[in-house]
Amino acid sequence: MDLDLTGRHALVCGASEGIGRAAARELALLGADVTVLARRRDALEAVLATLPRTGTQRHQALVADVSQRDDLRAKVDALAATSPVHILVNNTGGPPGGRVSDAAAEDFLDAFGKHVLASQALVQAVAPGMRAARWGRIVNVVSTSVYEPIAGLGVSNTIRGAVASWAKTLSRELAPDGITVNNVLPGYTETGRIEQIVRERMATSGKSDAEIRDAMRANVPLGRLAKPEETGGVIAFLCSPAAGYVTGVSLAVDGGRMASI
């Protein structure tokens, strides 16, 4: 199986922790040069110190905020001009929880900007380099709510569906250029996002942290939460040469939790 990414440049967003950090490591293990992107330079420098590298690999940090799209686009344009990006991992934190019927218009607009519009800006910045190489991989880290909405995450459910539809459309447009576009749908994963969800459920239900986590595990056939590197490994595979004929899919990494086919 050809998993070799030597000579490919990967841009991994939200790489300071969790799934983004794990994906950056897995891509580096496959030989890619990795640029990690997030808001905090100190956190990115800590990630860089842990990335595996051979004598020829070059890893770097790019400080940017997906909520500041003009600045984000300018910085990624400059990066791609000096080092074309062949792999883009779109990953950012999810919107706060709450019922969709209680959400304000601004909640939807803020989430749409951070997830759909920021991803669009990133793709437009890196696509020329992918087209020139006749090779590209775009992987979006989304949510299982694409298939089964999650109670208490009304805005997130709505926006995740929009990202999935955007990605499917994009996959058909970019395929003739040798560029694949796929979504990875994490289930319950030991990251800061799951801690946020647990806190919100504690506040609304009155249950303890342990009770909520036990209920989560009970809903997963494998009986546990995922480790970030398990999802990172799936992302890295979709970025590899071996996955060259896979595009337009939304792949759940959820331990079998979803009931739908």
C-alpha positions as CSV (number, residue, x, y, z in Angstrom):
1,M,0.0,0.0,0.0
2,D,1.4,3.4,-1.0
3,L,1.1,5.7,2.0
4,D,4.3,7.8,1.1
5,L,3.8,11.6,1.3
6,T,7.4,12.5,0.9
7,G,7.6,15.8,-0.9
8,R,4.0,16.8,-0.2
9,H,3.2,19.9,1.8
10,A,0.3,19.6,4.3
11,L,-1.5,22.5,5.9
12,V,-3.3,21.4,9.1
13,C,-5.7,23.8,10.7
14,G,-6.6,23.7,14.4
15,A,-3.4,21.8,14.9
16,S,-2.6,23.1,18.4
17,E,-4.5,20.2,20.1
18,G,-6.8,17.3,19.7
19,I,-7.6,15.8,16.3
20,G,-5.7,18.6,14.4
21,R,-2.5,17.9,16.4
22,A,-2.9,14.2,15.9
23,A,-3.4,14.6,12.1
24,A,-0.3,16.7,11.8
25,R,1.7,14.0,13.5
26,E,0.3,11.2,11.3
27,L,1.0,13.2,8.2
28,A,4.6,13.9,9.3
29,L,5.0,10.1,9.9
30,L,4.1,9.5,6.3
31,G,6.8,11.9,5.2
32,A,4.9,15.1,4.5
33,D,6.2,18.6,5.3
34,V,3.6,20.0,7.7
35,T,2.5,23.5,8.4
36,V,0.5,23.7,11.6
37,L,-2.1,26.5,11.9
38,A,-3.8,27.8,14.9
39,R,-4.2,31.1,16.9
40,R,-1.5,30.5,19.6
41,R,2.1,30.5,18.6
42,D,3.3,29.0,21.8
43,A,1.0,26.0,21.4
44,L,2.1,25.6,17.8
45,E,5.8,25.7,18.7
46,A,5.1,22.9,21.2
47,V,3.5,20.8,18.5
48,L,6.4,21.4,16.1
49,A,8.8,20.1,18.8
50,T,7.0,16.8,18.8
51,L,6.6,16.2,15.0
52,P,8.7,13.4,13.6
53,R,11.0,14.4,10.8
54,T,13.7,13.0,8.5
55,G,16.7,15.0,7.3
56,T,14.7,16.5,4.4
57,Q,11.4,17.3,6.1
58,R,10.5,20.9,7.0
59,H,7.8,21.7,9.4
60,Q,6.6,25.2,10.3
61,A,3.9,27.2,12.2
62,L,1.4,29.7,10.8
63,V,-0.5,31.8,13.4
64,A,-4.0,32.7,12.1
65,D,-7.6,32.9,13.2
66,V,-10.4,31.4,11.1
67,S,-12.7,34.1,12.3
68,Q,-10.5,36.7,10.6
69,R,-10.9,35.5,7.1
70,D,-9.2,38.3,5.2
71,D,-6.1,37.9,7.4
72,L,-6.3,34.1,7.1
73,R,-6.5,34.2,3.3
74,A,-3.6,36.7,3.0
75,K,-1.4,34.5,5.2
76,V,-2.2,31.3,3.4
77,D,-1.8,33.0,0.0
78,A,1.7,34.0,1.1
79,L,2.4,30.5,2.3
80,A,1.2,28.8,-0.9
81,A,3.2,31.3,-3.0
82,T,6.5,30.1,-1.5
83,S,5.5,26.5,-0.8
84,P,2.5,25.1,-2.7
85,V,0.1,23.2,-0.5
86,H,-0.9,19.7,-1.6
87,I,-2.9,18.7,1.5
88,L,-5.4,20.8,3.4
89,V,-7.0,19.6,6.6
90,N,-9.9,21.8,7.5
91,N,-10.4,21.6,11.2
92,T,-11.8,24.1,13.8
93,G,-13.6,24.0,17.1
94,G,-17.4,23.5,17.0
95,P,-20.1,26.0,17.9
96,P,-21.4,26.2,21.5
97,G,-24.2,23.9,22.4
98,G,-27.9,24.8,22.8
99,R,-31.3,24.1,21.3
100,V,-31.7,25.2,17.7
101,S,-35.0,26.9,18.5
102,D,-33.2,29.2,21.0
103,A,-30.3,30.2,18.7
104,A,-29.9,33.8,17.5
105,A,-29.2,34.7,13.9
106,E,-25.8,35.8,15.0
107,D,-25.0,32.3,16.3
108,F,-25.6,30.8,12.8
109,L,-23.7,33.6,11.0
110,D,-20.7,33.3,13.3
111,A,-20.5,29.5,12.9
112,F,-21.1,29.7,9.1
113,G,-18.2,32.2,8.8
114,K,-15.8,30.0,10.8
115,H,-16.7,26.7,9.2
116,V,-18.0,27.3,5.6
117,L,-16.5,30.6,4.6
118,A,-13.1,30.1,6.2
119,S,-12.9,26.7,4.5
120,Q,-13.8,28.3,1.2
121,A,-11.1,30.9,1.7
122,L,-8.5,28.3,2.4
123,V,-9.5,26.1,-0.6
124,Q,-9.3,29.1,-2.9
125,A,-5.8,29.9,-1.6
126,V,-4.4,26.4,-2.0
127,A,-6.2,25.0,-5.0
128,P,-4.0,26.7,-7.6
129,G,-1.0,24.8,-6.3
130,M,-2.9,21.6,-6.3
131,R,-4.1,22.1,-9.8
132,A,-0.5,22.8,-11.0
133,A,0.6,19.6,-9.4
134,R,-2.4,17.7,-10.7
135,W,-2.6,16.2,-7.2
136,G,-4.4,17.4,-4.0
137,R,-6.1,16.2,-0.9
138,I,-8.7,18.2,1.1
139,V,-10.1,16.6,4.3
140,N,-12.7,18.4,6.4
141,V,-13.1,17.4,10.0
142,V,-16.9,17.6,10.5
143,S,-19.2,15.6,12.8
144,T,-21.5,12.5,12.8
145,S,-24.3,15.0,13.0
146,V,-24.0,15.2,9.2
147,Y,-26.0,11.9,9.2
148,E,-27.7,12.0,12.7
149,P,-28.3,15.3,14.4
150,I,-27.0,15.4,18.0
151,A,-29.4,16.7,20.7
152,G,-28.3,19.9,22.2
153,L,-26.1,21.0,19.3
154,G,-28.6,22.8,17.2
155,V,-26.3,25.4,15.5
156,S,-23.5,22.8,15.0
157,N,-25.9,20.3,13.4
158,T,-27.0,23.0,11.0
159,I,-23.6,24.2,10.0
160,R,-22.0,20.7,9.8
161,G,-24.7,19.8,7.2
162,A,-23.8,22.9,5.2
163,V,-20.1,21.9,5.3
164,A,-20.9,18.4,4.1
165,S,-22.9,19.7,1.1
166,W,-20.2,22.3,0.3
167,A,-17.6,19.5,0.3
168,K,-19.6,17.1,-1.9
169,T,-20.1,19.8,-4.4
170,L,-16.5,20.8,-4.3
171,S,-15.4,17.1,-4.7
172,R,-17.2,16.9,-8.1
173,E,-15.7,20.2,-9.3
174,L,-12.1,19.5,-8.3
175,A,-11.9,15.8,-9.3
176,P,-10.9,16.5,-12.9
177,D,-7.8,18.3,-11.5
178,G,-6.7,15.2,-9.5
179,I,-7.9,16.7,-6.2
180,T,-10.0,14.7,-3.8
181,V,-12.3,16.1,-1.2
182,N,-13.5,14.1,1.8
183,N,-15.1,14.5,5.2
184,V,-14.1,12.7,8.4
185,L,-16.9,12.5,11.0
186,P,-15.4,12.0,14.5
187,G,-17.6,10.4,17.1
188,Y,-17.0,10.9,20.8
189,T,-13.2,11.7,21.0
190,E,-11.0,12.6,24.0
191,T,-10.5,16.2,23.0
192,G,-11.3,19.6,24.3
193,R,-14.5,19.5,22.3
194,I,-15.8,16.6,24.3
195,E,-15.0,18.3,27.5
196,Q,-17.0,21.3,26.3
197,I,-20.0,19.1,25.5
198,V,-19.8,17.3,28.8
199,R,-19.8,20.7,30.7
200,E,-22.8,21.8,28.7
201,R,-24.7,18.6,29.4
202,M,-23.8,18.8,33.1
203,A,-25.3,22.3,33.2
204,T,-28.5,21.4,31.5
205,S,-29.1,17.9,33.1
206,G,-27.7,18.2,36.6
207,K,-25.8,15.0,36.0
208,S,-22.1,14.5,37.0
209,D,-19.2,14.3,34.6
210,A,-18.8,10.6,35.3
211,E,-22.5,9.9,34.6
212,I,-22.4,11.8,31.3
213,R,-19.3,10.0,30.1
214,D,-20.6,6.7,31.1
215,A,-23.8,7.4,29.1
216,M,-21.6,8.3,26.1
217,R,-19.6,5.1,26.3
218,A,-22.8,3.1,26.7
219,N,-23.9,4.4,23.3
220,V,-20.7,3.2,21.5
221,P,-20.5,-0.4,20.5
222,L,-16.7,-0.4,21.0
223,G,-17.4,0.7,24.6
224,R,-15.0,3.6,24.8
225,L,-14.2,7.1,23.5
226,A,-11.8,7.5,20.6
227,K,-8.2,8.6,20.9
228,P,-7.3,11.6,18.7
229,E,-4.6,9.7,16.9
230,E,-7.2,7.1,15.7
231,T,-9.0,9.8,13.9
232,G,-5.8,11.4,12.8
233,G,-4.8,8.1,11.2
234,V,-7.9,8.0,9.1
235,I,-7.3,11.6,8.0
236,A,-3.7,10.7,7.0
237,F,-4.9,7.7,5.0
238,L,-7.4,9.8,3.0
239,C,-4.4,12.1,2.2
240,S,-2.2,9.3,1.0
241,P,-1.7,8.0,-2.6
242,A,-3.6,4.8,-1.6
243,A,-6.8,6.8,-1.2
244,G,-6.5,8.4,-4.6
245,Y,-9.9,7.0,-5.8
246,V,-11.8,8.0,-2.7
247,T,-13.6,11.4,-3.0
248,G,-16.9,13.0,-2.0
249,V,-17.3,10.7,1.0
250,S,-18.3,11.4,4.6
251,L,-16.5,8.8,6.7
252,A,-17.6,8.2,10.3
253,V,-14.9,7.4,12.9
254,D,-17.3,6.8,15.7
255,G,-16.8,3.3,17.1
256,G,-20.1,2.1,15.5
257,R,-22.2,4.6,17.5
258,M,-24.4,5.7,14.6
259,A,-27.4,3.5,13.9
260,S,-27.8,4.6,10.2
261,I,-26.1,2.8,7.3
